[in-house]
Amino acid sequence: MSPAIVTETIYGLAVNPAEGQEKWIPDEVHIISTEHGLNQIRGRLLNAGNFEKLLKDYNLPQIKFCEEFLYPIRDIDGKPQYDLRTPQDNERAANLICEKVRYFTSDKNDDGSDKIEADQVKSLHVSIAGGRKTMGFYIGYALSLYGRANDHMSHVLVEAKFDETKVPDFYYPTNYDYQIKDYSQTNWNAKDAKIWLSYIPFVRLRASLPEKSLIKKATFSEVVAINLANEPIKVVLECKSRKVFIGHKFVKLPPREFSFYQWFVEQKIENSDQVVQAIVEGENRPIPRLFELWKGADNLDPSDPKSGTFDHAFFEQRLTMLKRKFTDEFTENVAQLIMIQHKDGKKGAGYIVPLEKDQIEII
């Protein structure tokens, strides 16, 4: 409902940046709002020419800003929504905001393929000014989840006497005398207005998200739930389905990998201090319990003379596959907490699952 925020923010970025900041001119401007808010943008910035006027006054290069870049928050029937009032309205707003921030910070398409070079967004600047307070929170949190080192966030502050609630025709400080009236018909010179663009530092949690969540369209609540690394870990192995659960999230493993992980977990449950030694290069070793688990999961033929013997290559392949599966589903940070690894981080010290007994359950 305050379209001047757009021109004020661009003025603060491209014309008169904050102390210590370099000028930053965007190539494109994208707006997320209700249909009521987007109508204000259309009428007062695009149709009235105030956006183009800013570019012309300060000799800025053409910044693409068009109908295509206006994103309405939609209701349950897919129709543009005029206001946000209910929890369901807020949830739909959060999902749209999350999706757009994810897209603009991604170098991959939704199918996981690489975007072409020209389609990659090198730097994203998010303004949390305007809108419902919940919307500002959502876009700030979405940038925390997806933001990269070169992405930034700000809030624009305007001198009180030029606030849009008092002076409706103020859009930015001009570089020439420009008289505008407030609601009491008092004249003010837009050239004298002061604007402050306040950069907002934020914690970047991108490394805590699994790779597939950086690519796929996930709802806001789903993405937030993925961030498990700071929560107490409880790992549940469901043998029948070959699923490894952490909370409500799970990864389904192939028979070999599930049997391999279960074997290590059993060692931890039976004797938390026991260390499983790796199989050395060129050695084939029979491991009855591992073969028993694997045979039950994969219907192996016990009459096969090679059944029940495992070599170094088998061992390394299982570790590699498990790490990839856990990282894809649970994030790299969480994978490190549950992954089979060298005891105390020392090679040659054997392998363990770095969990306590009370953190593990086998069903």
Secondary structure, 3 states (H helix, E strand, C coil): CCCHHHHHHHHHHHHCCCCCCCCCCCCECCEEECHHHHHHHHHHHHHCCHHHHHHHHCCCCCCECCHHHEEECECCCCCECCCCCCHHHHHHHHHHHHHHHHHHCCCECCCCCECCHHHCCCCCEEECCCCCHHHHHHHHHHHHHHCCCCCEEEEEEECHHHCCCCCCCCCCCCCCCCEEECCCCCEEEHHHCCEEEEECCCCCCHHHCCHHHHHCCCCHHHHHHHCCCCCCCCEEEECCCCEEEECCEEEECCHHHHHHHHHHHHHHHHCCCCCECCCCCCCCEECHHHHHHHHHHHCCCCCCCCCCEECHHHHHHHHHHHHHHHHHHHCHHHHHHHCCEEHHHCCCCCEECCCCHHHEEEC
